[in-house]
């Protein structure tokens, strides 16, 4: 990873919950979206993933860790509090 200028985000070895939310997100993204599609170009993949994340996942998809609210619904609720 360092060869490509990427810094690892793990805090320490043995911390199994460090990236649990991101691992869950990427597992869902892979199984619900990219496993079902064949992208001809990188731009096509980028556009599709942007649409999936910004137009479906963030505004509408409910998450158990957010009291079964979407991320936008959770933000609205916490802003009012």
PDB file of N, CA, C and O in Angstrom:
ATOM      1  N   UNK A   1       0.813  -1.185   0.000  1.00  0.00           N
ATOM      2  CA  UNK A   1       0.000   0.000   0.000  1.00  0.00           C
ATOM      3  C   UNK A   1       0.861   1.255   0.000  1.00  0.00           C
ATOM      4  O   UNK A   1       0.558   2.224  -0.695  1.00  0.00           O
ATOM      5  N   UNK A   2       1.925   1.233   0.774  1.00  0.00           N
ATOM      6  CA  UNK A   2       2.788   2.401   0.856  1.00  0.00           C
ATOM      7  C   UNK A   2       3.390   2.754  -0.503  1.00  0.00           C
ATOM      8  O   UNK A   2       3.639   3.927  -0.783  1.00  0.00           O
ATOM      9  N   UNK A   3       3.627   1.747  -1.350  1.00  0.00           N
ATOM     10  CA  UNK A   3       4.163   1.988  -2.693  1.00  0.00           C
ATOM     11  C   UNK A   3       3.228   2.854  -3.537  1.00  0.00           C
ATOM     12  O   UNK A   3       3.669   3.524  -4.471  1.00  0.00           O
ATOM     13  N   UNK A   4       1.949   2.835  -3.209  1.00  0.00           N
ATOM     14  CA  UNK A   4       0.955   3.594  -3.962  1.00  0.00           C
ATOM     15  C   UNK A   4       0.486   4.836  -3.212  1.00  0.00           C
ATOM     16  O   UNK A   4      -0.484   5.475  -3.621  1.00  0.00           O
ATOM     17  N   UNK A   5       1.165   5.186  -2.115  1.00  0.00           N
ATOM     18  CA  UNK A   5       0.823   6.391  -1.363  1.00  0.00           C
ATOM     19  C   UNK A   5      -0.413   6.257  -0.499  1.00  0.00           C
ATOM     20  O   UNK A   5      -1.039   7.257  -0.149  1.00  0.00           O
ATOM     21  N   UNK A   6      -0.776   5.010  -0.146  1.00  0.00           N
ATOM     22  CA  UNK A   6      -1.961   4.761   0.669  1.00  0.00           C
ATOM     23  C   UNK A   6      -1.534   4.487   2.101  1.00  0.00           C
ATOM     24  O   UNK A   6      -0.619   3.701   2.344  1.00  0.00           O
ATOM     25  N   UNK A   7      -2.200   5.138   3.047  1.00  0.00           N
ATOM     26  CA  UNK A   7      -1.907   4.931   4.457  1.00  0.00           C
ATOM     27  C   UNK A   7      -2.977   4.033   5.058  1.00  0.00           C
ATOM     28  O   UNK A   7      -4.170   4.282   4.884  1.00  0.00           O
ATOM     29  N   UNK A   8      -2.565   3.012   5.748  1.00  0.00           N
ATOM     30  CA  UNK A   8      -3.483   2.081   6.381  1.00  0.00           C
ATOM     31  C   UNK A   8      -4.209   2.788   7.526  1.00  0.00           C
ATOM     32  O   UNK A   8      -3.602   3.580   8.247  1.00  0.00           O
ATOM     33  N   UNK A   9      -5.506   2.506   7.698  1.00  0.00           N
ATOM     34  CA  UNK A   9      -6.280   3.206   8.712  1.00  0.00           C
ATOM     35  C   UNK A   9      -6.483   2.406   9.995  1.00  0.00           C
ATOM     36  O   UNK A   9      -7.118   2.900  10.926  1.00  0.00           O
ATOM     37  N   UNK A  10      -5.976   1.222  10.064  1.00  0.00           N
ATOM     38  CA  UNK A  10      -6.169   0.399  11.260  1.00  0.00           C
ATOM     39  C   UNK A  10      -5.382   0.989  12.429  1.00  0.00           C
ATOM     40  O   UNK A  10      -4.262   1.471  12.255  1.00  0.00           O
ATOM     41  N   UNK A  11      -5.979   0.947  13.619  1.00  0.00           N
ATOM     42  CA  UNK A  11      -5.340   1.559  14.780  1.00  0.00           C
ATOM     43  C   UNK A  11      -4.258   0.674  15.374  1.00  0.00           C
ATOM     44  O   UNK A  11      -3.146   1.142  15.619  1.00  0.00           O
ATOM     45  N   UNK A  12      -4.560  -0.592  15.610  1.00  0.00           N
ATOM     46  CA  UNK A  12      -3.560  -1.526  16.132  1.00  0.00           C
ATOM     47  C   UNK A  12      -4.011  -2.944  15.795  1.00  0.00           C
ATOM     48  O   UNK A  12      -5.187  -3.172  15.510  1.00  0.00           O
ATOM     49  N   UNK A  13      -3.102  -3.873  15.825  1.00  0.00           N
ATOM     50  CA  UNK A  13      -3.476  -5.241  15.500  1.00  0.00           C
ATOM     51  C   UNK A  13      -4.384  -5.797  16.589  1.00  0.00           C
ATOM     52  O   UNK A  13      -4.234  -5.470  17.766  1.00  0.00           O
ATOM     53  N   UNK A  14      -5.320  -6.634  16.184  1.00  0.00           N
ATOM     54  CA  UNK A  14      -6.241  -7.232  17.127  1.00  0.00           C
ATOM     55  C   UNK A  14      -7.490  -6.431  17.396  1.00  0.00           C
ATOM     56  O   UNK A  14      -8.378  -6.913  18.099  1.00  0.00           O
ATOM     57  N   UNK A  15      -7.597  -5.217  16.863  1.00  0.00           N
ATOM     58  CA  UNK A  15      -8.789  -4.392  17.066  1.00  0.00           C
ATOM     59  C   UNK A  15      -9.780  -4.731  15.945  1.00  0.00           C
ATOM     60  O   UNK A  15      -9.786  -4.096  14.891  1.00  0.00           O
ATOM     61  N   UNK A  16     -10.612  -5.739  16.194  1.00  0.00           N
ATOM     62  CA  UNK A  16     -11.471  -6.265  15.130  1.00  0.00           C
ATOM     63  C   UNK A  16     -12.608  -5.330  14.742  1.00  0.00           C
ATOM     64  O   UNK A  16     -13.155  -5.472  13.648  1.00  0.00           O
ATOM     65  N   UNK A  17     -12.980  -4.391  15.584  1.00  0.00           N
ATOM     66  CA  UNK A  17     -14.089  -3.486  15.266  1.00  0.00           C
ATOM     67  C   UNK A  17     -13.628  -2.153  14.691  1.00  0.00           C
ATOM     68  O   UNK A  17     -14.454  -1.267  14.471  1.00  0.00           O
ATOM     69  N   UNK A  18     -12.353  -1.990  14.448  1.00  0.00           N
ATOM     70  CA  UNK A  18     -11.834  -0.706  14.002  1.00  0.00           C
ATOM     71  C   UNK A  18     -12.499  -0.221  12.721  1.00  0.00           C
ATOM     72  O   UNK A  18     -12.904   0.939  12.639  1.00  0.00           O
ATOM     73  N   UNK A  19     -12.616  -1.075  11.737  1.00  0.00           N
ATOM     74  CA  UNK A  19     -13.181  -0.685  10.445  1.00  0.00           C
ATOM     75  C   UNK A  19     -14.466  -1.420  10.137  1.00  0.00           C
ATOM     76  O   UNK A  19     -14.804  -1.596   8.967  1.00  0.00           O
ATOM     77  N   UNK A  20     -15.195  -1.855  11.156  1.00  0.00           N
ATOM     78  CA  UNK A  20     -16.388  -2.673  10.937  1.00  0.00           C
ATOM     79  C   UNK A  20     -17.432  -1.968  10.082  1.00  0.00           C
ATOM     80  O   UNK A  20     -18.038  -2.597   9.215  1.00  0.00           O
ATOM     81  N   UNK A  21     -17.655  -0.687  10.304  1.00  0.00           N
ATOM     82  CA  UNK A  21     -18.669   0.032   9.527  1.00  0.00           C
ATOM     83  C   UNK A  21     -18.289   0.105   8.054  1.00  0.00           C
ATOM     84  O   UNK A  21     -19.135  -0.103   7.184  1.00  0.00           O
ATOM     85  N   UNK A  22     -17.038   0.395   7.772  1.00  0.00           N
ATOM     86  CA  UNK A  22     -16.598   0.476   6.374  1.00  0.00           C
ATOM     87  C   UNK A  22     -16.578  -0.897   5.720  1.00  0.00           C
ATOM     88  O   UNK A  22     -16.940  -1.035   4.552  1.00  0.00           O
ATOM     89  N   UNK A  23     -16.158  -1.908   6.462  1.00  0.00           N
ATOM     90  CA  UNK A  23     -16.163  -3.258   5.909  1.00  0.00           C
ATOM     91  C   UNK A  23     -17.579  -3.688   5.575  1.00  0.00           C
ATOM     92  O   UNK A  23     -17.804  -4.316   4.541  1.00  0.00           O
ATOM     93  N   UNK A  24     -18.529  -3.366   6.422  1.00  0.00           N
ATOM     94  CA  UNK A  24     -19.928  -3.685   6.162  1.00  0.00           C
ATOM     95  C   UNK A  24     -20.432  -2.933   4.933  1.00  0.00           C
ATOM     96  O   UNK A  24     -21.130  -3.505   4.095  1.00  0.00           O
ATOM     97  N   UNK A  25     -20.081  -1.659   4.824  1.00  0.00           N
ATOM     98  CA  UNK A  25     -20.494  -0.861   3.669  1.00  0.00           C
ATOM     99  C   UNK A  25     -19.950  -1.455   2.375  1.00  0.00           C
ATOM    100  O   UNK A  25     -20.698  -1.636   1.414  1.00  0.00           O
ATOM    101  N   UNK A  26     -18.652  -1.760   2.342  1.00  0.00           N
ATOM    102  CA  UNK A  26     -18.055  -2.277   1.111  1.00  0.00           C
ATOM    103  C   UNK A  26     -18.572  -3.677   0.780  1.00  0.00           C
ATOM    104  O   UNK A  26     -18.696  -4.016  -0.397  1.00  0.00           O
ATOM    105  N   UNK A  27     -18.874  -4.491   1.778  1.00  0.00           N
ATOM    106  CA  UNK A  27     -19.470  -5.798   1.515  1.00  0.00           C
ATOM    107  C   UNK A  27     -20.832  -5.626   0.868  1.00  0.00           C
ATOM    108  O   UNK A  27     -21.146  -6.302  -0.112  1.00  0.00           O
ATOM    109  N   UNK A  28     -21.649  -4.721   1.413  1.00  0.00           N
ATOM    110  CA  UNK A  28     -22.965  -4.455   0.824  1.00  0.00           C
ATOM    111  C   UNK A  28     -22.828  -3.913  -0.593  1.00  0.00           C
ATOM    112  O   UNK A  28     -23.558  -4.332  -1.492  1.00  0.00           O
ATOM    113  N   UNK A  29     -21.905  -2.992  -0.795  1.00  0.00           N
ATOM    114  CA  UNK A  29     -21.701  -2.409  -2.119  1.00  0.00           C
ATOM    115  C   UNK A  29     -21.312  -3.483  -3.132  1.00  0.00           C
ATOM    116  O   UNK A  29     -21.825  -3.509  -4.250  1.00  0.00           O
ATOM    117  N   UNK A  30     -20.405  -4.365  -2.732  1.00  0.00           N
ATOM    118  CA  UNK A  30     -19.965  -5.420  -3.645  1.00  0.00           C
ATOM    119  C   UNK A  30     -21.072  -6.416  -3.948  1.00  0.00           C
ATOM    120  O   UNK A  30     -21.270  -6.784  -5.106  1.00  0.00           O
ATOM    121  N   UNK A  31     -21.799  -6.861  -2.923  1.00  0.00           N
ATOM    122  CA  UNK A  31     -22.801  -7.898  -3.152  1.00  0.00           C
ATOM    123  C   UNK A  31     -24.085  -7.346  -3.776  1.00  0.00           C
ATOM    124  O   UNK A  31     -24.732  -8.038  -4.561  1.00  0.00           O
ATOM    125  N   UNK A  32     -24.458  -6.117  -3.440  1.00  0.00           N
ATOM    126  CA  UNK A  32     -25.700  -5.563  -3.954  1.00  0.00           C
ATOM    127  C   UNK A  32     -25.541  -4.822  -5.273  1.00  0.00           C
ATOM    128  O   UNK A  32     -26.519  -4.650  -6.001  1.00  0.00           O
ATOM    129  N   UNK A  33     -24.341  -4.386  -5.593  1.00  0.00           N
ATOM    130  CA  UNK A  33     -24.193  -3.552  -6.779  1.00  0.00           C
ATOM    131  C   UNK A  33     -23.174  -4.085  -7.776  1.00  0.00           C
ATOM    132  O   UNK A  33     -23.542  -4.466  -8.887  1.00  0.00           O
ATOM    133  N   UNK A  34     -21.924  -4.118  -7.407  1.00  0.00           N
ATOM    134  CA  UNK A  34     -20.890  -4.414  -8.400  1.00  0.00           C
ATOM    135  C   UNK A  34     -20.859  -5.867  -8.839  1.00  0.00           C
ATOM    136  O   UNK A  34     -20.421  -6.150  -9.954  1.00  0.00           O
ATOM    137  N   UNK A  35     -21.309  -6.806  -8.000  1.00  0.00           N
ATOM    138  CA  UNK A  35     -21.320  -8.216  -8.397  1.00  0.00           C
ATOM    139  C   UNK A  35     -22.348  -8.475  -9.489  1.00  0.00           C
ATOM    140  O   UNK A  35     -22.259  -9.471 -10.207  1.00  0.00           O
ATOM    141  N   UNK A  36     -23.315  -7.587  -9.614  1.00  0.00           N
ATOM    142  CA  UNK A  36     -24.390  -7.768 -10.586  1.00  0.00           C
ATOM    143  C   UNK A  36     -24.138  -7.061 -11.907  1.00  0.00           C
ATOM    144  O   UNK A  36     -24.947  -7.166 -12.829  1.00  0.00           O
ATOM    145  N   UNK A  37     -23.027  -6.343 -12.013  1.00  0.00           N
ATOM    146  CA  UNK A  37     -22.780  -5.523 -13.198  1.00  0.00           C
ATOM    147  C   UNK A  37     -21.422  -5.814 -13.819  1.00  0.00           C
ATOM    148  O   UNK A  37     -20.498  -6.290 -13.159  1.00  0.00           O
ATOM    149  N   UNK A  38     -21.332  -5.517 -15.096  1.00  0.00           N
ATOM    150  CA  UNK A  38     -20.052  -5.554 -15.802  1.00  0.00           C
ATOM    151  C   UNK A  38     -19.833  -4.155 -16.354  1.00  0.00           C
ATOM    152  O   UNK A  38     -20.636  -3.660 -17.146  1.00  0.00           O
ATOM    153  N   UNK A  39     -18.756  -3.523 -15.939  1.00  0.00           N
ATOM    154  CA  UNK A  39     -18.455  -2.166 -16.377  1.00  0.00           C
ATOM    155  C   UNK A  39     -17.463  -2.217 -17.532  1.00  0.00           C
ATOM    156  O   UNK A  39     -16.446  -2.906 -17.451  1.00  0.00           O
ATOM    157  N   UNK A  40     -17.755  -1.495 -18.596  1.00  0.00           N
ATOM    158  CA  UNK A  40     -16.861  -1.473 -19.756  1.00  0.00           C
ATOM    159  C   UNK A  40     -15.702  -0.499 -19.571  1.00  0.00           C
ATOM    160  O   UNK A  40     -14.615  -0.702 -20.112  1.00  0.00           O
ATOM    161  N   UNK A  41     -15.946   0.567 -18.798  1.00  0.00           N
ATOM    162  CA  UNK A  41     -14.891   1.556 -18.570  1.00  0.00           C
ATOM    163  C   UNK A  41     -14.850   1.942 -17.093  1.00  0.00           C
ATOM    164  O   UNK A  41     -15.801   1.718 -16.344  1.00  0.00           O
ATOM    165  N   UNK A  42     -13.738   2.518 -16.702  1.00  0.00           N
ATOM    166  CA  UNK A  42     -13.607   3.017 -15.328  1.00  0.00           C
ATOM    167  C   UNK A  42     -14.602   4.156 -15.080  1.00  0.00           C
ATOM    168  O   UNK A  42     -15.174   4.251 -13.994  1.00  0.00           O
ATOM    169  N   UNK A  43     -14.810   5.015 -16.075  1.00  0.00           N
ATOM    170  CA  UNK A  43     -15.768   6.112 -15.939  1.00  0.00           C
ATOM    171  C   UNK A  43     -17.186   5.593 -15.726  1.00  0.00           C
ATOM    172  O   UNK A  43     -17.945   6.158 -14.938  1.00  0.00           O
ATOM    173  N   UNK A  44     -17.540   4.532 -16.420  1.00  0.00           N
ATOM    174  CA  UNK A  44     -18.861   3.933 -16.246  1.00  0.00           C
ATOM    175  C   UNK A  44     -19.018   3.384 -14.824  1.00  0.00           C
ATOM    176  O   UNK A  44     -20.069   3.555 -14.208  1.00  0.00           O
ATOM    177  N   UNK A  45     -17.995   2.736 -14.310  1.00  0.00           N
ATOM    178  CA  UNK A  45     -18.030   2.209 -12.942  1.00  0.00           C
ATOM    179  C   UNK A  45     -18.120   3.349 -11.935  1.00  0.00           C
ATOM    180  O   UNK A  45     -18.897   3.277 -10.983  1.00  0.00           O
ATOM    181  N   UNK A  46     -17.338   4.389 -12.138  1.00  0.00           N
ATOM    182  CA  UNK A  46     -17.348   5.538 -11.236  1.00  0.00           C
ATOM    183  C   UNK A  46     -18.725   6.188 -11.188  1.00  0.00           C
ATOM    184  O   UNK A  46     -19.232   6.498 -10.110  1.00  0.00           O
ATOM    185  N   UNK A  47     -19.323   6.392 -12.344  1.00  0.00           N
ATOM    186  CA  UNK A  47     -20.643   7.018 -12.407  1.00  0.00           C
ATOM    187  C   UNK A  47     -21.694   6.146 -11.728  1.00  0.00           C
ATOM    188  O   UNK A  47     -22.552   6.659 -11.010  1.00  0.00           O
ATOM    189  N   UNK A  48     -21.635   4.843 -11.946  1.00  0.00           N
ATOM    190  CA  UNK A  48     -22.610   3.945 -11.336  1.00  0.00           C
ATOM    191  C   UNK A  48     -22.453   3.906  -9.817  1.00  0.00           C
ATOM    192  O   UNK A  48     -23.448   3.930  -9.093  1.00  0.00           O
ATOM    193  N   UNK A  49     -21.229   3.848  -9.335  1.00  0.00           N
ATOM    194  CA  UNK A  49     -21.002   3.816  -7.892  1.00  0.00           C
ATOM    195  C   UNK A  49     -21.390   5.137  -7.240  1.00  0.00           C
ATOM    196  O   UNK A  49     -21.929   5.146  -6.133  1.00  0.00           O
ATOM    197  N   UNK A  50     -21.124   6.246  -7.912  1.00  0.00           N
ATOM    198  CA  UNK A  50     -21.550   7.543  -7.402  1.00  0.00           C
ATOM    199  C   UNK A  50     -23.075   7.569  -7.255  1.00  0.00           C
ATOM    200  O   UNK A  50     -23.608   7.987  -6.227  1.00  0.00           O
ATOM    201  N   UNK A  51     -23.755   7.118  -8.295  1.00  0.00           N
ATOM    202  CA  UNK A  51     -25.214   7.081  -8.255  1.00  0.00           C
ATOM    203  C   UNK A  51     -25.703   6.195  -7.117  1.00  0.00           C
ATOM    204  O   UNK A  51     -26.618   6.571  -6.384  1.00  0.00           O
ATOM    205  N   UNK A  52     -25.107   5.039  -6.969  1.00  0.00           N
ATOM    206  CA  UNK A  52     -25.512   4.103  -5.920  1.00  0.00           C
ATOM    207  C   UNK A  52     -25.322   4.704  -4.527  1.00  0.00           C
ATOM    208  O   UNK A  52     -26.204   4.587  -3.676  1.00  0.00           O
ATOM    209  N   UNK A  53     -24.185   5.341  -4.294  1.00  0.00           N
ATOM    210  CA  UNK A  53     -23.877   5.881  -2.965  1.00  0.00           C
ATOM    211  C   UNK A  53     -24.642   7.168  -2.691  1.00  0.00           C
ATOM    212  O   UNK A  53     -25.297   7.297  -1.657  1.00  0.00           O
ATOM    213  N   UNK A  54     -24.561   8.113  -3.609  1.00  0.00           N
ATOM    214  CA  UNK A  54     -25.131   9.437  -3.362  1.00  0.00           C
ATOM    215  C   UNK A  54     -26.631   9.537  -3.609  1.00  0.00           C
ATOM    216  O   UNK A  54     -27.289  10.408  -3.040  1.00  0.00           O
ATOM    217  N   UNK A  55     -27.180   8.669  -4.440  1.00  0.00           N
ATOM    218  CA  UNK A  55     -28.604   8.770  -4.750  1.00  0.00           C
ATOM    219  C   UNK A  55     -29.447   7.683  -4.077  1.00  0.00           C
ATOM    220  O   UNK A  55     -30.668   7.813  -3.990  1.00  0.00           O
ATOM    221  N   UNK A  56     -28.799   6.607  -3.599  1.00  0.00           N
ATOM    222  CA  UNK A  56     -29.562   5.567  -2.915  1.00  0.00           C
ATOM    223  C   UNK A  56     -29.049   5.328  -1.500  1.00  0.00           C
ATOM    224  O   UNK A  56     -29.802   5.469  -0.536  1.00  0.00           O
ATOM    225  N   UNK A  57     -27.789   4.970  -1.369  1.00  0.00           N
ATOM    226  CA  UNK A  57     -27.263   4.541  -0.072  1.00  0.00           C
ATOM    227  C   UNK A  57     -27.388   5.632   0.986  1.00  0.00           C
ATOM    228  O   UNK A  57     -27.958   5.381   2.047  1.00  0.00           O
ATOM    229  N   UNK A  58     -26.883   6.812   0.737  1.00  0.00           N
ATOM    230  CA  UNK A  58     -26.925   7.882   1.735  1.00  0.00           C
ATOM    231  C   UNK A  58     -28.332   8.435   1.985  1.00  0.00           C
ATOM    232  O   UNK A  58     -28.708   8.602   3.145  1.00  0.00           O
ATOM    233  N   UNK A  59     -29.121   8.724   0.951  1.00  0.00           N
ATOM    234  CA  UNK A  59     -30.423   9.310   1.239  1.00  0.00           C
ATOM    235  C   UNK A  59     -31.481   8.308   1.715  1.00  0.00           C
ATOM    236  O   UNK A  59     -32.327   8.666   2.535  1.00  0.00           O
ATOM    237  N   UNK A  60     -31.456   7.052   1.220  1.00  0.00           N
ATOM    238  CA  UNK A  60     -32.613   6.174   1.439  1.00  0.00           C
ATOM    239  C   UNK A  60     -32.350   4.869   2.172  1.00  0.00           C
ATOM    240  O   UNK A  60     -33.234   4.405   2.893  1.00  0.00           O
ATOM    241  N   UNK A  61     -31.196   4.259   2.028  1.00  0.00           N
ATOM    242  CA  UNK A  61     -30.974   2.924   2.593  1.00  0.00           C
ATOM    243  C   UNK A  61     -30.930   3.001   4.113  1.00  0.00           C
ATOM    244  O   UNK A  61     -30.172   3.787   4.682  1.00  0.00           O
ATOM    245  N   UNK A  62     -31.741   2.186   4.760  1.00  0.00           N
ATOM    246  CA  UNK A  62     -31.809   2.175   6.225  1.00  0.00           C
ATOM    247  C   UNK A  62     -30.673   1.345   6.799  1.00  0.00           C
ATOM    248  O   UNK A  62     -30.257   0.347   6.211  1.00  0.00           O
ATOM    249  N   UNK A  63     -30.172   1.773   7.964  1.00  0.00           N
ATOM    250  CA  UNK A  63     -29.041   1.113   8.605  1.00  0.00           C
ATOM    251  C   UNK A  63     -29.391   0.745  10.037  1.00  0.00           C
ATOM    252  O   UNK A  63     -29.914   1.567  10.789  1.00  0.00           O
ATOM    253  N   UNK A  64     -29.101  -0.487  10.405  1.00  0.00           N
ATOM    254  CA  UNK A  64     -29.414  -0.938  11.766  1.00  0.00           C
ATOM    255  C   UNK A  64     -28.632  -0.154  12.814  1.00  0.00           C
ATOM    256  O   UNK A  64     -29.134   0.061  13.917  1.00  0.00           O
ATOM    257  N   UNK A  65     -27.444   0.268  12.501  1.00  0.00           N
ATOM    258  CA  UNK A  65     -26.628   1.021  13.457  1.00  0.00           C
ATOM    259  C   UNK A  65     -27.105   2.454  13.651  1.00  0.00           C
ATOM    260  O   UNK A  65     -26.648   3.141  14.564  1.00  0.00           O
ATOM    261  N   UNK A  66     -28.020   2.908  12.803  1.00  0.00           N
ATOM    262  CA  UNK A  66     -28.558   4.277  12.897  1.00  0.00           C
ATOM    263  C   UNK A  66     -30.031   4.248  13.296  1.00  0.00           C
ATOM    264  O   UNK A  66     -30.827   5.057  12.818  1.00  0.00           O
ATOM    265  N   UNK A  67     -30.387   3.316  14.172  1.00  0.00           N
ATOM    266  CA  UNK A  67     -31.787   3.172  14.609  1.00  0.00           C
ATOM    267  C   UNK A  67     -32.731   2.968  13.425  1.00  0.00           C
ATOM    268  O   UNK A  67     -33.831   3.519  13.399  1.00  0.00           O
ATOM    269  N   UNK A  68     -32.300   2.186  12.461  1.00  0.00           N
ATOM    270  CA  UNK A  68     -33.030   1.883  11.222  1.00  0.00           C
ATOM    271  C   UNK A  68     -33.428   3.120  10.425  1.00  0.00           C
ATOM    272  O   UNK A  68     -34.457   3.126   9.748  1.00  0.00           O
ATOM    273  N   UNK A  69     -32.617   4.160  10.507  1.00  0.00           N
ATOM    274  CA  UNK A  69     -32.807   5.354   9.690  1.00  0.00           C
ATOM    275  C   UNK A  69     -31.766   5.369   8.578  1.00  0.00           C
ATOM    276  O   UNK A  69     -30.736   4.701   8.676  1.00  0.00           O
ATOM    277  N   UNK A  70     -32.033   6.125   7.529  1.00  0.00           N
ATOM    278  CA  UNK A  70     -31.016   6.354   6.505  1.00  0.00           C
ATOM    279  C   UNK A  70     -29.996   7.342   7.080  1.00  0.00           C
ATOM    280  O   UNK A  70     -30.308   8.041   8.044  1.00  0.00           O
ATOM    281  N   UNK A  71     -28.787   7.418   6.513  1.00  0.00           N
ATOM    282  CA  UNK A  71     -27.831   8.404   7.005  1.00  0.00           C
ATOM    283  C   UNK A  71     -28.393   9.828   6.985  1.00  0.00           C
ATOM    284  O   UNK A  71     -28.172  10.590   7.927  1.00  0.00           O
ATOM    285  N   UNK A  72     -29.118  10.196   5.924  1.00  0.00           N
ATOM    286  CA  UNK A  72     -29.682  11.551   5.870  1.00  0.00           C
ATOM    287  C   UNK A  72     -30.778  11.729   6.918  1.00  0.00           C
ATOM    288  O   UNK A  72     -30.876  12.791   7.534  1.00  0.00           O
ATOM    289  N   UNK A  73     -31.606  10.700   7.126  1.00  0.00           N
ATOM    290  CA  UNK A  73     -32.633  10.767   8.146  1.00  0.00           C
ATOM    291  C   UNK A  73     -32.026  10.885   9.540  1.00  0.00           C
ATOM    292  O   UNK A  73     -32.531  11.613  10.394  1.00  0.00           O
ATOM    293  N   UNK A  74     -30.936  10.156   9.752  1.00  0.00           N
ATOM    294  CA  UNK A  74     -30.247  10.223  11.051  1.00  0.00           C
ATOM    295  C   UNK A  74     -29.661  11.616  11.280  1.00  0.00           C
ATOM    296  O   UNK A  74     -29.761  12.166  12.377  1.00  0.00           O
ATOM    297  N   UNK A  75     -29.053  12.176  10.245  1.00  0.00           N
ATOM    298  CA  UNK A  75     -28.496  13.531  10.364  1.00  0.00           C
ATOM    299  C   UNK A  75     -29.600  14.550  10.683  1.00  0.00           C
ATOM    300  O   UNK A  75     -29.420  15.418  11.536  1.00  0.00           O
ATOM    301  N   UNK A  76     -30.724  14.437  10.002  1.00  0.00           N
ATOM    302  CA  UNK A  76     -31.831  15.361  10.264  1.00  0.00           C
ATOM    303  C   UNK A  76     -32.306  15.258  11.696  1.00  0.00           C
ATOM    304  O   UNK A  76     -32.564  16.268  12.349  1.00  0.00           O
ATOM    305  N   UNK A  77     -32.422  14.020  12.188  1.00  0.00           N
ATOM    306  CA  UNK A  77     -32.880  13.824  13.563  1.00  0.00           C
ATOM    307  C   UNK A  77     -31.884  14.374  14.576  1.00  0.00           C
ATOM    308  O   UNK A  77     -32.287  14.993  15.561  1.00  0.00           O
ATOM    309  N   UNK A  78     -30.597  14.159  14.352  1.00  0.00           N
ATOM    310  CA  UNK A  78     -29.602  14.624  15.306  1.00  0.00           C
ATOM    311  C   UNK A  78     -29.411  16.140  15.227  1.00  0.00           C
ATOM    312  O   UNK A  78     -29.007  16.750  16.217  1.00  0.00           O
ATOM    313  N   UNK A  79     -29.684  16.756  14.098  1.00  0.00           N
ATOM    314  CA  UNK A  79     -29.569  18.205  13.973  1.00  0.00           C
ATOM    315  C   UNK A  79     -30.672  18.903  14.748  1.00  0.00           C
ATOM    316  O   UNK A  79     -30.470  20.003  15.262  1.00  0.00           O
ATOM    317  N   UNK A  80     -31.841  18.269  14.837  1.00  0.00           N
ATOM    318  CA  UNK A  80     -32.971  18.854  15.552  1.00  0.00           C
ATOM    319  C   UNK A  80     -32.776  18.749  17.060  1.00  0.00           C
ATOM    320  O   UNK A  80     -33.313  19.560  17.814  1.00  0.00           O
ATOM    321  N   UNK A  81     -32.011  17.758  17.499  1.00  0.00           N
ATOM    322  CA  UNK A  81     -31.829  17.527  18.949  1.00  0.00           C
ATOM    323  C   UNK A  81     -30.901  18.538  19.581  1.00  0.00           C
ATOM    324  O   UNK A  81     -30.649  18.477  20.785  1.00  0.00           O
TER     325      UNK A  81
END
